[in-house]
Amino acid sequence: MNSGQPAEAEAIFRRLLKRAPGDPMTQSQLARVLARMGRGEEARFFAQRAGESKSASAIEEAAHALGELGEDKGAVALLQRAVALNPAQASALSALAMWLQHFLRTDEAREAIDRARAAAPSDPAIAGNVALLYAETWSLEEGLDILRPVRDRYPDAASVQYPFAFLSNYSDRLTREQVFGEHRRYGELLARSARAMAEPALRRPGPDDAERPLRVGLLSPDFRETSVARFLEPIIRENDPEAVRYTLYPLVARQDDTTRQFRGWCEGWSESAMLPDARAAAAIRADDVDILVDLCGLTRGMRSGILIARAAPVQMTYLGYPNTTGLPNVGYRIVDSLTDPPGAESLATERLVRLDPGFLCFAPSQVAQGIPSRGPAGEGPVTFVSFNHLTKVTPTTLDLWGAILAQVPGSRLVLKATALSAPGVRARVMDVLSERGLSSRVELLSYVTGPDDHFRLYQQADIALDPFPYHGTTTTCEALYMGVPLVTLEGDRHASRVGVSLLTNAGIPELIARTRDEYIAKAVELAASPERRTGYHGKLRERMM
């Protein structure tokens, strides 16, 4: 089934069904093959038949088929049935945990992954999911500690190495060289496990092509309203099609109004990247793009197999990930001289292309544009805010924020993150805050009723604080656009230098700290000056236009 020859696999499973028409495992495996071939109606038929069986393994396979068709709720229902039939089926528990997290049923997901680990403590794929889910539930280092002995046992398992690479960006315990090493190792494992195949002969653009537009493919799951879309929009909207012709290759089927805008701005749209890797790469090669730009990096949902198979003569990565991909056949990475100063070449497997003065271009959402920015500062207590992903709130970050609150009497900190909607995560955070004597000074927020309410929160904010070592990007731009100044701490790697680039290009480099003491001092000094804050409140939106 994983051979990359779906037609042959279909023929085999249909022959098996002729011999045993009611075999649920064959039905479920056929359903998966048909789903990957894009034959949804047939896939659903066989998945439903397998899902009605009493075979937990077949039901789990049927759930994966529905997941590949984008029928998320149906996949969860089948996985729950599989687990009910066999409560110790570790693979089903692990898959169920990941789907529950997809629906932000975080505490249930944590319970399911713990059950999976108890049933199969050394399974590399399950250990990888443990680490990923623990990070989502504010237990990053605990998850990595669980993963380490499994990696020692299975050093060549990409399912174990991927979480190390991805999650290393968040850790405040690792040096930049260690983080790079995790990425390079992951790329090496993928290259080693890739099927041996002849390198396709692809022609690079030459002098004879100078008179035609450059053909560029963009590979992304974010051609819809996401954080990444806020940086894609101006690139696609303002493009000159006589110079560059974009073809968009979505990696997910979900579409919205932003998708329709993107499609209206581009001549090319192809869903071929949602095919299996080999077929997707062949389809992109047939489109004859000159450059394929990956906008995922190692974020979940990436399609590294397409890049390893070399879908275009030139392949590069940009925007969606704050580090090297480590992947073979990805030749270039777009950054700038502030995020990746001279010497950063040693931390990337790609050649760095510096797009100066800044590699990012932000477009505020329509909702944000309709909401006034922060008004003049008052004389009352100061409110600090951070609306970043909770995994970015490391012990180092809490140390810094605690020191700031201690030096600004009456101040408070508002933390807003989706993960805080889970009671278990809130309790974990509150326990740590209580240990630090901060529980009465920090307000935890999760959901707000809509995007307009999210932006209105900035109207009560005085100063935004960047986490460390993984800076905000969209959250930084949104804060500045809403008139809220942000203090950032410069680090020694891309993830902890994005704030340096954003604040420099916004014309407020004075809010960049070079040391931890300076970070604390800058925040405290700004809190003590309502006049300075009022100046920022009044000018920052214009600076971000």
N, C-alpha and C positions, 0 to 999 in steps of 0.2 A: 504493500500500500504506500510505502514511502519511497518507492523506486523512481518517482517522477514520470511514470508511464501509466496514467490513470485509465486509459482505454484498455490496456492489457489487464490491469487490476480488476476493472469492471467485468471483463470477460471471464476471468477466473472465478470471481465471486458468483456470477450468474450460473456458471457450470456447477459450482458447489451447491447452489440453491436448488438446482434441478434434482440433485441427489438427495438433499435434505431440505425440502421446501420450508419447513418450520424452524430451522435452526436460527435462534435469535442472534448469535454472535456473527454469523455470516450476513444476516440482514443488517446489523448495525455497521459492520465494516463496509458493506456495499453503500449504505447511506452516507458514510464519510467520503467515500470515493466520489459519489454523485454530487455531494455538496461541494467538493473541491473542483468539480467540473462545471459548477454553476447550474446544475440541473436540480433546482430547488424542489419542485413538486414531487419528483421521483424520490429524492433524498428524504423528504418528509414522510412519504408513504412507508419506506422501509424503517426509518427511525421510529415511527409510531408503532409499527408492528413489533420491533425489538423492545421498545419501551414498555409494552404491555406484558412482556414475558416475566418470568421469575428469576432470570439470570442477572445478578447484580453487575457482572462484568459487561454483559451485552447492553444493559441499560446505560451504563457509564459511557460506552462507545457511542450509543445513540445520542446521548447528551452532547458529546463533542460535535457530532454532526449538526445538531441544531445550533450549537454555538457558532460553527463555521458559516451557518446561514444567517447569522445575526439574530436568531430567535433566543435572546438571552433568558427571558423568563422561562421558556420551555426547557432550556438547558438546566436551569436551577431546579425545576420541578423534577426532572428525571434524575438528577444527581441526588436529590433528597430521597427519592424512591430507592435508588441503588443503596444508599447508606442505611435506609430503614431495613432493607433486605439483608445487608451484611454490614453491621456497625463497625467492623474492623477492616473494611476495605480502604486501605490507606490512600490509594490513588484517587478514589472517588471523593474521599474527605478533603484531600488537598485541592482537587479541582473545584469542589463546592466552596471551599474557603475563598478561593480567588474570585469566583463569581459573586459570592456574597459581598466581598469588598467592592467589586464593581458597582453593586447597588448601594454602597455605603452602609451596609449592615455590618459594621466593623466589629462590634463585640461578638456577634455570631461567627464572623469569619475567624476571629482569633481563637474561639473555642474549637471550631472545626479543624484549624491547622494544628492546634495542640493535640487533638485526638489523632490526627494523621501522623504526627511525629511520634506519639506514644506507640502507635501500631507499627511504624517502620522508622525507627530512630536513625538509621544509617542510609536511608534511601536518598540519593543525591538530588533528584528532582524535588522531592518533598522538602529536604533541607533548604534548597534554594528558595522555595515558596515561603518557608518559615521566616527566613531572613527578610524577604520582601514585605511580608505582612507585619512582622515585628517593627520594621521601620515605619510603616503606616500607622502603627499604634504606639508610637513614641517609645520604642524599645530598640533603637538602631543597634547599639553596641552589643546588647544581649543577643540579638539575632545573628550578628557577625561572629560572636563567640560560639554560638551553637554550630555555625557553619564551618568553622576552622577545622575541627577534627574530622568532619566528613570530607573536606577537601584533602586532608592528609591521606585519607583512605582511598579517595578517587581523584587523584591529581589531574586526570585528563577529562573530567566531566565538565563540559561547557555549562550545564545547568547549575553547577556549583560556582563556577568562575564568573558567570554573568552577574549574579548579585554582588559579588565582591567588587567588580569593576564599577557597576552602577552606583552602589551605595557608598563606595569609598569617597565620592564627591562630598558627601554630607559629614563625614567623620572629622572630628577635631583632634583625633589621635594619630593620624597618618601624615607623613611628610608628602610633599608633592611628588617626590621620586617614587615613593611607595604607591601612590595613587596611579601614577603613570605605569608602573610595573604591572598593576592589576589589569589595566586596559590592554597593555601589550600582550600579556599572557592570554587574555580572552581572545584577542585577534588571532594569535598563533594557534590556539585550540580550534578555532573555526576553520582556519586555513587547512589544518591537518585533517580535520574530519570531513572536509568538502570532498565530494566525489571527484576522482581524477577525471579531468576532461581537458581536451585541447583548448588552449586559449583562443577565443574567436578572433578572427582577423578583422579588425575594425579600422576604418580609415579615419585618421584625424583631419580636421579642416586644414586646408592649405591655401596658398596664394590664389588658386583658382576659385576659391569660395568667398573672396573678399567682397564681392559685389552683392551677395545675398545676405539676408538676415541670419544671425546666429540662431541655431535651433537648440533650445535649452529645455530639458525636462526637469520638473520639480516633483520630488517623491515625498509624500507627507500624509499623515492622518489628519492634518489641521486645516483643510480647506473648508472650514466651518467655524462657528464662533468659539474660539479658544484663545488662550493667551498668545500662542504663536501667531495666530491670525492677525493680531494687532500689529505685528511687525511685517507680515507678508503683504498686507493690504496695500501700503504705499508702493511697494516694489512692483506689484502686479498692476495696480491701477494706473501708475504714472509711466508705465513702460511704453517705449516707442516701438511698435511692431515692425517698423522698417529696419530697425537695428537688431532687435531680439524677438524671436517668436517663442513664446512659452507653450509647453504642453504640460498640463497638470495631471499627475498620476496619484489619485487618492488611494490611501491604504485602508480606508473604512468606507462602508456604504452609507453611513449617516450623512444627511444633507440638511441645510437650513437656509435662511435668507442670505447669510454670508457666502455660502456655497454658490448660490445663484448669482451673487455679485461677481465672485471670482470667475465663474464660467462666462459671464458677460464681458469680462475684460480680456479674456484669452480666446484665441482661435482653437487651441488644442485642449481636449479633455479625453482621457482614456482610463478606463477602469481595469486595464490589463494587469496592473500591478497587484490586483487582488487575486490573481491566479497563483498556483504553486510557483515556487521560485524559478525553476528552469523555464517554464512556459512564460512567466512574466518577463524574465530577462530577454527571451527570444522575441517577445512582442515589442518590447521597448527598442531592441536593436532594429527591428523591422521598421520602426518609426523614423529611424535614421537621425536621432538627436545627436548633436555634437557634444553636449555636456549634460550629464545627469547630476543634479544637486540633491543630495539627501538632506532632509530637514528634520530628521529624527535623532541621529546619533544612536546612543544605546538606550534611549527611552523605550518603554514597553510598547509593543506594536511595531517595532522596527522590522525591516526586511533585509537583514544582512546578506541572505542568500542571493538576492538580486544583485547586490553590489559585488559579492565574491565571484559571481558568474560573469561579471563585466558586461553590463547592459549598454554601456556607452563607451566611446574611446577615451573620454575624460570624465572622471567621477570625482566629486568633491562633497564636502559636508559643510553645513552652515546652520546657524540660528537655534536649532531645537535642543542643543545639548552643550554643556559647558566644558567639554573635554575632547581629547582625541578619541576616535572610534577604535583605533588599534586594528582596523580591518584591512586586509590585503585588497589591493585594487582601488582603494580610496586614496587618490593622489594628492588632494589639496583640502585645506580647511581655511575658511574665511574668518578672520579675526581683525583686530586693529593693534596699533602699537602701544596702546594703553593696557588692553587686556592681556596682550602677549608681547612684551617688550623683547628686544634682542636677547637671545639666550633661551627663549621659550621653545626654540626648535628642538631642544633635547627632551621636551615633554610631549612630543607629538610624533606619530608615525607618518602623518601627512606633511606635505610641504605647506608652510603657513603663508597665506596670502593676506596681507594687511590692507584693509580697506579704511584708510584714514580720511578724516579725523576720528570717525566712529563707525563701527561695523553694523550698528543697529539704526533703524528708522521706525519711529513709533507713530501709530495712528490711533487716537482715542476712539472709543466706541461711540456710536450715536447716542447711547444712553448717557455716557459721561459728558458729552458735549451739551446736553440739555440741562445740566445741573450746575449751578454757580459754584465757583471755587471758594475756598475758605475765606471768610471775612476777616476784618482786622482783629488782632490779638487782644484779648481782655486782660484784666489784672488778676484773675482768679488762678486757682491751681492749674498746673500744666498737665496736659494729657499727652503721653507718648503712645505711639501705636506701632504695631507690626502685623501685617495681614499676610505674611508669608506661609508657605507650606510648613506644617508643624515640625517635620523632620529637620528643618534648618535650624530649629531652636535647640542648639547644642549646649552642653554645660558651659563652654566658653562664653557663648552668647548670654546665658543667664547670669554668669558672673559679671559681665559688663553691664547688663541692664540693672542688676541689683545694685551695683556701685553707683549708677546714675540716680536711681530712685533714692538711695540713701543720702545723696548730696542735694536733692531738690525737694525740700519739705513740702508735704501735701500733694506731691505729684502722684500720678497713677499711670499704669501701663495697660493698654487694651490689646490683647492678643486675639486675633480672629483667624480661624483655620477650620476647614471642613471637618478634619478629624475630631475636633472638639465636640461634635454632635454625638459622639459615642460616650455613654456614661463611664465606661471603663477607662477610656483615654483621659477624660476630664479628671477622673479620680487620680490617675497616675500623675498628671500634671500638677494637680492641687497638692498632692503629697510632697512632691519635690519643692513646690513653692513654699509650703508650710515649713519644711526643713530649713529653708533659707530665710524664713521670716518675711516672706513676700506675699503671702496669701491674701492679706487685706489690701494690698496695693495693686493687685493685678486682676483685671476683669477678663474673663474668657467668653468669647463669642464664637458661635459656629455659623449656623444659617441666618441669613436675613431673608425677608420675604421676596426680594427681587433685586435685580442689578442696580436699580435706582437707589434702593436703600443702602446697598454696599457703598456707592459713591457718596451718599449723604453722610455716611459715618465720618468721612474726611472733614466735614464741616465742623465737627467737634474736636478734631485732632490738632495738636500744636506742632508736634515734631514726630517724624517717622524715624525708626531705628532699623538699620540694615543688620541682618544676622551675619554670623561668621562661623565657618569659613566659606559658606555658600551664600553669596549675595542674592538679593532679589533682582528681578529684571522687569517683568510686567508690573509687579507691585511697586517698584521704584518709580517707573514712568507714570503709573496712575497717581501715586502720591504727589509727585511734582506737578502733574497736570491739574490736580485738584488744589494746588496752592500750598501744599504741606512740605516744608523743607525736610530733607533726610540727611542723617549723618551716617557715613560709611567708614569702615576700617579697611585700609588697603592690605592685601595679602600677597602671597608669592606665587599664585597660580590663577588661571583664567577665572575660575568660579569665584574667587575672592578679589577680582579686579574689575568685574563688570560694573560695579558701582562707581569705580574710578572713572571709567569711560563715560558713563551716563552723566555723572555730575560735572565732569569737565566739559562735555559737549553742551550741557544745559547752562554753562557759564557760572557755576557755583563751586569751583574747586576748593574754596575755603572750608567746605563741609567734609572734605576728605581727610581722615586721620591716618597718620603713618604708624602710630603705636597705640597700644591699648589704653595707656594713660591719656593720650591725646584724644582718643575717641570719647572717653568719659568726660574729659574737660570740655570738648566742643559741644557736647550735648548739654552739659550743665550751664555753660556760658550762654548758649542760645535760649535755654529755659529762663534765664535771668533777665532776658532782654525782650520785652514785648514789642519794642520799637523795631528791632531787627526782624522778629517774626512777622510783624505786619508788613514789612518791606518784602519779605519772601512771599507772603500770602498774596500780595498784590501783583507780583511780577512773574511768578513761576509759570502760570498757564501760558502766557505770551511766549516765554522762553521755549516751551514745548511744542509750539505750533510750527 
